[in-house]
Amino acid sequence: MPEKNIEKKIKANKEKREKHEALKKENKKVIKERKTKTVTKPIINMMSKADMVKGQGVLAVYEELVKLAKEYLTDDFDILVNASEKADIYHYHTINPEFIVSMPSKSSDSYSVGFVHFLPETVEDSLDLPELFRDVFDFYLIQFYKMMDYLVVVNPCFIKPLVDYGIDREAIVYIPNFVSDKDFFPLGEKRKKEIREKYGIDKDKFTILGVGQLQTRKGVNDFAKMAMMLPDIEFVWAGGFSFSVMSEGYKELKKLTEEPPKNLHFIGIVEREEMNDIYNMSDVMCLPSYAELFPMAILEAMSVHKPILVRDLDIYPDILFDFYLKANDVDSFVSEIVKLKEDDEYYAEAKAKAINGSKYYAREHVAMMWRDFYKMVLRDGSKLRSLKKERKKEEKKRKSEL
């Protein structure tokens, strides 16, 4: 491993440890303050190991929600992160096996919430696992979801598949993703050119940005084809092999990153704190993925007021409405990019769509959705458990009668 990469890894591990220590201090402060009060608020314990894998959307969603909760929900709840303290709600952001130990029993007065970022069929497009491991993982994933009292999906299209897997519809709630305009916002032209110079991007050329893990399903190969068809436009891809050799299409994409077209720049995994710069140095956010859930990258780019161009997937109309442009294949992507570059009025309209999208997913509105949801869990959790128990009895009775 090159010396530069070793230094980068050491720095990243140090920052990770510092974050963990800061969270522990915050937990201790909250717990200490609770002991001085006669009336205490319910505790929400955010459980996550998302920072084990860099450059993935799950980590971004988790970090944003923790910040949101601490900013908007503390009048009603005390927020802890990966704490050992008993909580009223355990919110699991990842599906790590060690979390099973912390899960409240169905007879307790605590409740579990699972965040559904993926399903077995969506994981297939991201990880290249042997069939045996795939079957075991898929079984574990669904069992983990079934252990939860409630599930929150980031896209309404997840609801039906979860019900088909045998999960009660009443236990599934849709709450959209969001980003903070304090972290993602437009920068001036001077700064934009400075950022381009830092990454070796032509300061004066129209620039298309792709963001995400390097996987076949992300449409990286099509992104490269666009670059070859449009040599006078700069193409930048931010993201890397977050799951290393297990990443779907690893060999082919590794070769592409080593021998890309001259106008295509693979800048690797970028720390989230630096992503605002990356969005700002571009002119258009292009995501040619063949399968998506609710990409944080799209919301982040909207917050920076960049036109959004994506593949025409069934999931987008229900979550992006008319805030984006769409294409079906490489030729139609190229056509849209050329029109955005050459038609100022068309570009302005596409930019206005993105701005409207950023307003729609304002964090204040989503914060109230989370507040109402957590209150509902505490209010109705025991009723839902009773309903599930009765349904299991009825199902068992039906099977015995067959």
N, C-alpha and C positions, 0 to 999 in steps of 0.2 A: 504494500500500500504506500503511495507517495507520501512524503513528509507533510505536504500541504493538507492532504486529506486527513492525516492523523491529527494534525493541529485543529482542524475544523471539527473533528469528532470529539476531541477532548473539550473544546470550547462548548459544543452543544450539550455534552453530558454535564458540564459544570453549570450551564444555564438551567438545565432540567432539574438538577439537585437544588439550586437556589430557589426555583419556583416551588418545588415541593416543600422546602423549609419555610418559605413565606406563607404557604397555605396552612401548614401546621400551626404557625404562630397565629394566623387569623382564626383557626379553629379554637385554639386555647383561649383567645381573647373573648370569643363568643360564649364559650362554655363558662368562663370565669364571670362574665357579666350576668349570665342566667342565674347564677347562685345568689346574686344580690337582689333579685326581684321576687316579689310575692306571686305575681302572675306571669307565667312564661308563655312564649309563642311556640307553636308547633315547629319542629325541626325538620328541614329537608336536607338529606345527606346525598350530595351529588357523587356518585360512584363511577369512576372512569380510569381506564388504563390507555386512553387514546394516544397519549404521548409516547407510547412504545414504538409507534410507527409514524415517522414524519411524512409530511406532504400528502396527507389524506384529508378528505372533507369532514370526516367524523370528528377529528380533533378541532377543526375550526368551529363546527356546530357546538361542541361541548364548551369550548372556551368562551364563545359568545353568550351562551345561555347562562353560564356561571356569572359572567359580568352583568348580564341583564338582571338576574335574580338579585344580586347584591345591590344593584342600583335601584330597582323598582319594587321589590317584594319584601323588603326587610321590615316594613310596617306590620306585615301579617305573619312573617315566618323568620326563623333563624336559619341561615344557610351555612352548612358545613360541606367540606369536600374531602372524600375518602377518610372520614373520621371513624373511630371505633365507638364513639358515643351512640347510645340508643337514639334512634330517630323515629319520627312519626311517619315520614315518607322516605323511602330509599329509592332514589332515581338512578337507574342503571343505564349509563350511556354506552357501555361496551359489554360484551358477553363473556368476559373472562371467567373461567371455572372457579377461581378462588372467591368470586362474589357469591356463589351459591351458599357458602357458609354464613354470610351476613344476611341472607334473605329472611324476612320475618315469616313466622309460621302463620298458617291460615287461621289459627285461633288467637293470634295476638291482636293488639289494637294498633299495630303499625301496618303500613301498606307498601307494596312494591310497584314501581313504574318502570317499564322498559321502553327504551327509545329504539324504534325500528328503523335502522339505516339501510338494511338490505334483507333480502329473502334468499333462499337456496338458489332460485333461478337467476338472481342478479349476481350472486357471488361467482357463479360459473363463468361469467364474462370477465371476471377480474383476476381470479387465481387459477393457475394451472396445477391442479392437485390430482394424484392418482385416484382411480375410481373408488378404491376401498376407503381412502381417507375422505373423499368427497361424501360418500354415503354416511360415514360416521359424523362428519361435520354437519351435514344437513339435518340429521336426526337430532344432534345436540342443539343446534340453533332453534329448531321449532320447540323442543322441550324447554329450552331456556325461556322462550316467549310464553309458553303455556304456564310457567311458574309465576308469571307476573299477575298482579291484580288488574293492572291497566297497561295498555300499550299506546304509545304515541307514535303516529306515522308522520313522516315529513312529506308524503305525497298521498293524496286520496286514492290513487290507483292501487295502493298496497292493501286496502281494506278487504276487498273481495278475496284475494289469494289467502290472506290470513284466516278469514272465515272458512275458506275451503280446507285449510289445515286443521280445522276444528276449534278455532278460538272464538269465543263469544263476541258477537258484534257489539254488544253494549260495553265491552271492555276496551274498544278501540276508538281512539280520538285523533283527529287530524289537527295539527298545529304547524303552520308553515315556518320555514327557516327565516332568518333575517340577518342583517349585518348592521354594524354601527357606523353612522356617518362621522363619528369622531375618529374612526380608524381608516375609513375609506372615503376619500373626498377628492375633488379636482385640484390639480396643481397648475401653476402658470407655465407658459410656453418656455420660458428660460430654464426652469427646473426640468421640464420634460426633455429638453435637448441635453442637459447635463447627465440625466439618467441614461439616455441613449448612448452617449459617449462612453459612460462607465461600462456598458455591456457590449460595446463594439457594434452598435446599430447605427446605420446612416441617419444623421440628424434631420435630413430633409426629405427622406422617402416615406411614402405612405406605409404604415406598419400594421400588420395583423398579428394578434396575440391569441395563442392557444394555452389553456391552463388545465393541468390535471396529471394524474399518474401516467406513466408511459405503459399503456396497454393497448392491444389491438382494438378493443371495444371503444376506446376514446377517439378512434378515427385518425390516429397519428399518421398512418400511411396516406390517407386522403389529404391530410394537411400538407404532407410533403409533395404530393402531386400538384396541389394548388400552387405551391412555391415554384415548382418547375415550369408551370404554365404561365406564371406571372413573374418573370425574372426582374422586373423593374420595381417590385414591391418587396418589402422586408417582411419575413415571417419569423415569429419568435414563439418557442414553446417553453413554458415554465412548468417544471415537474420532472420527476425521475422515476426510477424503479423502486418504489416504496417497499415492495415485497421481493426485491432482488430477483433471483432466477425463477421464483414462483410466479412472477408477473406474467400474465397471459401474453404470448407473442414475444417473449424476452429476446430470443436469439435474433429474430428478424429486425426488431426495433433497435437492439444494441448495435447492429451493423449500420442501421440508418443514422444513429446518433454519431457514429464514428466517421461516416462518409456522407454527410448531408449535402443537399444543393447549396451553392454559395450564398444564397439569400435566405437560408433557413438556419436559425440559431437555436440550439438546444442549450438553455442556460441552467438546467438542473433544478433540484429542489431549492426553493427560495424560502427563507424564514418568513413566517406570516407577517411579521412586523415590517418587512420590506416589500410586501406585495402591493401596497398602495402605489409605490414608485413604478412597479412593473405595469400595472393597469394604466397609469398615467402616461407612460412613454408610448403607448399604442394609440392607434386611431380606431380600431375595431376589435371587439372580442368575438372570436370565432370558435365555436365548440362543435366539431363534426362527429360527436359521439353517436354510436349505434344503439347505446343503451344508457340511460341515466335515471337518477332518482329525483333529487332536487338539488342541482349543483350550486354550492355556495359561491363558486367562481362567478356565476351569472349575476347573483345578487351583489357581489362585491364590485363587479364591472359596472353594473347599473348605478351604484352609489358614486362611482367616479364619472358617470355620465358618458359612457362609451356605448355606441350602437352594439346590439347583440345579434349575432348571426349563428343560428343553430340548425342541426338537421331536423327535418319535419317529423318529430316523434309524437306518438299519441299522448304522452304524459304532459307535454308542454301547454296545450290550451287550457287545462284546468288550473295551472299554477302561474303561467306567464301571460295568459289572456292575449292582449294584442301589443304587448310591450317589446316584441322581438321580430326579427326577420328570419325567414326559414328557407332552406334549400333541400333538395333530395339527393343530389349526387355531386361529384366533383365539378362537372360542367356548370351546374346551377349555382354552386358555391362561388365559382370563378366569376360568373355573370353578376352576382350580387356584389362581390368585392369591387369589380370594375365600376359598377354603377355608383357605389358608395364613394369611390375615389374621384370619379369624374363629374358627378352630379351633386353640386353643393346643396341644392334644395332637398334632394333625396336623403343626403347625409344628415341634414338638419332635422328632418322628420324622424329619422331613425334614432337620432340622439334624444329627441323629445319623448319618444316612446320609452327609452331607457330611464329618463328622468321620472316619468310618470310611474314606472315600475318601482323605482327606489322609494317613491312617496307611499305607494300602496303597501309596501312591506316595511313601513316605519316601525322601529323597535318598540316605541311606546305602545302602539296598538297590540303588537304580539305579546308584550309584557302583561297586558291585561288579560289576554287569552290564557297565559300560563297561570296567572293568579287565580282566575276563575276555575281553571282545571284542578289545581292543587286543592282548592277549597272543596270542590266537588268530590275529590278522592276521599277526603276526610269525612265528608257528610254522607256519601252514598256507598263507601267501600264495603261496609258490613252487609248492606242489602245485596250488593252484587255477589259477594261471596256466598250468601245464602241461596241466591238464584242459581249460581253455578253448581252448588252442591245438590240442589234439587234436580237439576238437569242430568247430572251424573247418575243419580239414583234411578231416574226414569230410563236413561239409556241402558243401564245395567239390567233393569227389569225387562226391557224390550228384548235384549239379547238372550236372557235366560228363558224367555217364552218361545224363542224361535226353535 
